[in-house]
């Protein structure tokens, strides 16, 4: 079985970060209380994928 690596550019990562930020802001605006959890999950995912 071969492993395929997906190469992401800085633009791709910036777009993903922007979408996560918009999701967190939408959650905050709707008073869902998920904004902090979304940001923490995004940071954890970034750290796990970076190692």
N, C-alpha and C positions, 0 to 999 in steps of 0.2 A: 504494500500500500504506500503510495507516495503522498507527501504533504505539500499542499500548495500554499504559498505565502501571498497574501494580498498586500500590496505596497500602497500605502496611503501618503499623499502629499500633505504639506502644511495647510493647503487650502481645504482638503478633505477633513482634516482634524478641526480646523477652525469652523467649518460649516456644521460639523457634528456638535461642537461645543455651543455654537449659537442656537442650534435646535434644542439642546438640553436646557439652555438658559431660558429660551422662550417657553418651554414646557413648565419650568419651575415658576416663571413669572405668571403664567396662566393659572397655575395651581394656586399661587398666592392671591391673585386677583379674584378667583372664585372662592377663596377662603376654604380650600380643601384641606389645608394643613399638610400637604405633601411636598412642598418646595424644598425643605431641608433634607428630606429623605431622598429626593431625586438628585440633589447636588451631591450628597454623600455617596450614593450609588454610582454616579458618574465618575467621581474621584476614585473610588475603589476599583471600578472597571478599568480606568486608565492606568492605574498602578499595576494591576494584575497583567494587563496586556503589554505593559512596558517592560516587564521583567522576563 
